[in-house]
């Protein structure tokens, strides 16, 4: 039996349903994918604000450039100083080389000078020995002590040396510090050490020491210091004679003299009164002073003393001198006392003594 023919329908309901389902699945898948992409990526990206940091970096860069420029300038200055220092170092080295040569010459010259000075000292010793031998030959005694001044100067002093009882009168008033009134006032206000080392005072002490070397060994002596008062340089010996042969005591006298500080006014009347209290009286007197007295037995009522008043005080003091005693005057320079030289020269002439006004380098 013949089969029944069946017509085939290409598009049916089932196919359309399948196609619709597939298309719907694609659309659904597309929607899902697009939604996930949009939700994972933000709509806007927020960038941080870096402007302040940029400004700070720019500021640091600017400061770094300025510091670099300053450092470069400093390096240039240091380079210049190094160059200058090197030049000074070369100059100093050259000067040292020159001075080294001069030093060697000076040392050689100093060596020669020391040899010359040694020869001079030897000559002085020989001269002193010769004088001592001549003195022994003449039976006039010899120097009790040695005194060597600066250099090899010799002076004709004109002083009448010697005597059995020798009295030295040393002025220790403030005027013995300096030659001018202004310098006396200035030095008087300085330290005691400065006063002791005043050139005029040191010269007076050297005069006393020089005189002591001329004391005959067999004689006696006394040294009085005076200003407004009078005292013996050896304590508790006022009015007594000391033995020249006691060399230790004589050396101690000059150690004690170095401790004296000149001060106060000058009274010749008081010191001349003490002469008559020595028993027996001296037969030779050395007076070391620098001017007329400023007071009598008592201090003056006025702060200043005129030249006429000082002359009157001097004449009053001279009346106290015992007769027949020669006065040897050593007058040091002093400003503002023009009548002193004439007055003391007359005293030396009347008493049969001598007068001298020494130079600054004597003895």
C-alpha positions in Angstrom: 0.0 0.0 0.0 1.3 3.2 -1.0 2.5 5.5 1.9 0.6 8.6 2.5 2.7 11.7 1.6 3.2 14.2 4.3 4.1 17.9 3.7 7.1 19.2 5.7 6.6 22.7 7.2 10.0 24.5 7.6 9.1 27.1 10.1 6.9 25.9 12.8 5.9 27.1 16.2 8.5 25.2 17.9 11.3 26.7 15.9 10.1 30.2 16.5 9.9 29.5 20.2 13.5 28.2 20.2 14.7 31.2 18.3 12.9 33.6 20.6 14.2 31.9 23.6 17.8 32.1 22.2 17.4 35.8 21.3 16.0 36.5 24.7 19.0 34.7 26.3 21.4 36.8 24.2 19.7 40.0 25.2 19.7 38.9 28.8 23.4 38.0 28.7 24.2 41.4 27.0 22.3 43.2 29.7 24.1 41.4 32.5 27.5 42.0 31.0 26.9 45.7 30.4 25.6 46.2 33.9 28.6 44.5 35.6 31.0 46.7 33.5 29.2 49.9 34.4 29.1 49.0 38.1 32.8 48.0 38.2 34.0 51.2 36.6 33.3 54.4 38.6 31.6 57.2 36.7 34.3 59.8 37.8 38.0 59.5 38.9 38.9 61.8 41.8 42.6 63.0 41.5 44.4 64.2 44.8 45.4 67.9 45.1 49.2 68.0 44.6 49.6 71.8 44.1 50.9 72.5 47.7 53.5 69.8 47.4 54.6 71.1 44.0 55.0 74.6 45.5 57.0 73.3 48.4 59.3 71.4 46.0 59.8 74.5 43.9 60.6 76.5 47.0 63.2 74.0 48.1 64.7 74.0 44.7 64.9 77.8 44.8 66.6 77.7 48.2 69.0 75.0 47.0 70.0 77.2 44.1 70.6 80.2 46.4 72.6 78.1 48.8 74.6 76.7 46.0 75.4 80.3 44.8 76.4 81.3 48.3 78.6 78.3 48.6 80.3 79.1 45.3 80.9 82.6 46.5 82.4 81.3 49.8 84.7 79.0 47.9 85.9 82.0 45.8 86.6 84.0 49.0 88.4 81.1 50.6 90.5 80.6 47.4 91.4 84.3 47.6 92.4 84.0 51.2 94.5 81.0 50.5 96.3 82.8 47.8 96.9 85.8 50.2 98.0 83.5 53.0 100.5 81.8 50.7 101.9 85.2 49.8 102.2 86.2 53.4 103.8 82.9 54.2 106.4 83.4 51.5 107.1 87.0 52.8 107.4 85.7 56.4 109.7 83.0 55.4 111.9 85.5 53.6 111.8 87.9 56.6 112.8 85.0 58.9 115.7 84.1 56.6 116.8 87.8 56.7 116.4 88.0 60.5 118.2 84.7 61.0 121.2 86.2 59.2 120.9 89.4 61.3 120.6 87.3 64.5 123.8 85.4 63.7 125.6 88.7 63.2 124.1 90.1 66.4 125.2 87.1 68.3 128.7 87.4 67.0 128.7 91.1 67.9 127.3 90.4 71.4 130.0 87.8 71.9 132.6 90.5 71.0 130.8 93.0 73.3 130.9 90.6 76.2 134.6 90.0 75.7 135.1 93.8 75.6 133.0 94.2 78.8 135.1 91.5 80.5 138.2 93.3 79.6 136.8 96.6 81.0 136.0 94.9 84.2 139.5 93.4 84.4 140.9 96.9 83.8 138.7 98.4 86.5 139.8 95.7 89.0 143.5 96.4 88.1 142.9 100.1 88.5 141.2 99.6 91.9 144.1 97.3 93.0 146.6 99.9 91.9 144.8 102.7 93.8 144.6 100.4 96.9 148.4 99.8 96.7 149.1 103.5 96.3 146.9 104.2 99.3 148.8 101.6 101.3 152.1 103.1 100.3 150.9 106.6 101.4 149.7 105.2 104.7 146.2 106.6 104.1 144.4 103.3 104.4 142.4 101.6 101.7 138.8 101.4 100.5 136.7 99.4 102.9 134.2 98.3 100.3 134.2 98.1 96.5 131.9 100.2 94.3 131.9 100.0 90.5 129.7 102.4 88.5 128.6 102.0 84.9 131.2 102.1 82.2 134.8 103.2 82.9 134.2 106.9 83.7 136.5 108.6 86.2 135.6 111.9 87.8 137.6 114.6 89.7 134.9 115.2 92.3 136.8 117.7 94.5 135.2 116.1 97.6 137.4 116.1 100.7 137.4 112.5 101.7 138.6 110.9 104.9 138.3 111.8 108.5 138.3 110.0 111.9 134.5 110.5 112.5 132.5 110.8 109.2 128.9 111.8 109.2 126.7 111.3 106.2 123.4 113.3 106.0 120.9 111.9 103.4 117.8 113.9 102.5 114.8 111.4 102.4 112.1 114.0 101.7 109.6 113.6 98.8 111.5 115.9 96.5 114.3 113.3 96.3 112.0 111.3 94.0 112.2 113.5 90.9 113.6 116.7 89.5 110.3 118.6 88.7 107.4 119.4 90.9 104.9 117.8 88.5 106.8 114.5 88.4 107.3 114.6 92.2 103.6 114.8 92.7 102.9 112.0 90.1 105.6 109.7 91.6 104.4 110.3 95.2 101.0 108.8 94.3 102.5 105.7 92.7 103.4 102.4 94.4 106.2 102.0 97.0 108.2 99.9 94.5 108.1 102.7 91.9 109.3 105.2 94.5 112.2 103.0 95.6 113.3 102.7 91.9 113.0 106.4 91.1 116.2 107.4 89.2 117.0 110.4 91.4 116.6 108.4 94.6 118.6 105.5 93.3 121.4 108.0 92.4 121.4 109.3 96.0 121.7 105.8 97.4 124.6 105.1 95.1 126.3 108.3 96.3 126.1 107.1 99.9 127.5 103.7 98.9 130.3 105.4 96.9 131.2 107.6 99.9 131.3 104.5 102.2 134.0 102.9 100.1 136.2 105.9 100.9 135.9 105.6 104.7 139.3 104.9 106.3 139.3 101.5 107.9 140.4 102.9 111.2 137.7 105.6 111.3 134.1 105.7 112.6 131.0 106.7 110.8 127.3 107.5 111.2 124.6 107.9 108.6 121.5 110.0 109.3 118.4 110.2 107.2 116.3 113.3 107.5 113.1 114.9 106.2 110.9 116.6 108.8 112.5 114.3 111.4 115.9 112.7 111.9 116.9 109.1 112.3 120.0 106.9 112.2 119.9 104.3 109.4 121.0 101.7 112.1 118.3 101.4 114.7 118.9 102.7 118.2 122.3 104.2 117.3 121.4 107.9 117.2 124.2 109.9 118.9 126.7 106.9 118.6 129.6 106.3 116.3 129.8 103.0 114.3 133.0 101.2 113.4 134.0 101.1 109.7 135.9 97.9 110.4 132.5 96.1 111.1 132.0 95.2 107.4 128.9 93.1 108.0 127.1 96.0 109.8 128.2 98.4 107.0 126.7 96.1 104.4 123.5 95.8 106.3 123.3 99.6 106.3 122.9 99.7 102.6 120.3 96.9 102.6 118.3 99.0 105.0 118.7 102.1 102.9 117.0 100.3 100.0 113.8 99.9 102.0 113.4 103.6 102.6 110.7 105.5 100.8 111.2 109.3 100.4 108.4 111.3 101.8 107.5 114.5 103.7 109.2 117.9 103.8 112.7 119.0 104.7 114.0 120.4 107.9 117.8 121.2 108.1 117.3 122.8 111.5 116.4 119.4 113.1 119.2 117.5 111.5 121.8 120.2 112.4 120.6 120.0 116.0 121.6 116.3 116.0 125.2 117.0 115.0 126.0 118.6 118.3 124.6 115.5 120.1 127.2 113.3 118.7 130.1 112.9 121.1 132.7 113.6 120.0 131.5 115.8 117.2 132.3 114.7 113.6 135.3 116.0 111.8 133.9 115.6 108.3 130.3 115.8 107.1 128.7 114.9 103.7 125.3 116.4 103.0 123.3 114.9 100.2 120.2 117.0 99.4 118.5 118.8 96.5 117.4 122.2 97.8 116.7 124.6 100.6 114.5 123.4 103.6 110.7 123.8 103.5 110.3 123.9 107.3 112.1 124.6 110.6 111.6 122.6 113.8 107.8 122.5 113.2 105.7 122.1 110.0 104.8 125.3 108.2 101.3 126.8 108.7 100.9 127.3 104.9 100.8 124.7 102.2 103.4 126.6 100.2 106.7 128.2 101.2 108.2 131.1 99.3 111.8 131.3 98.2 112.5 134.0 100.7 111.1 131.9 103.6 113.1 128.9 102.6 116.3 131.0 102.6 115.4 132.3 106.1 114.9 128.7 107.3 118.3 127.8 105.8 120.0 130.6 107.7 118.3 129.6 110.9 119.5 126.1 110.5 123.1 127.1 109.7 123.3 128.9 113.1 122.9 125.5 114.8 126.1 124.0 113.2 129.0 123.4 115.6 132.2 125.3 114.5 135.2 123.9 112.7 133.4 121.1 110.9 133.8 121.0 107.1 130.6 120.5 105.1 130.9 118.7 101.8 127.7 119.4 99.8 126.4 117.2 97.1 123.4 119.1 95.6 121.1 117.1 93.3 118.9 119.0 90.7 115.5 120.4 91.7 113.1 122.6 89.8 112.1 126.0 91.3 114.9 126.5 93.8 117.4 128.8 92.2 119.0 130.1 95.4 119.9 126.6 96.7 123.2 126.3 94.8 124.5 129.7 96.0 123.4 129.1 99.6 125.0 125.6 99.9 128.2 126.8 98.0 128.6 129.5 100.6 128.1 127.0 103.4 130.9 124.8 101.9 133.2 127.7 101.6 132.6 129.1 105.1 133.1 125.7 106.7 136.2 124.7 104.6 134.4 121.9 102.8 133.6 121.3 99.1 130.5 121.7 96.9 129.5 119.7 93.8 126.4 119.3 91.7 126.9 115.9 90.0 125.8 114.8 86.6 123.1 112.2 86.3 125.5 109.3 85.7 127.7 109.9 88.8 129.0 108.0 90.6 
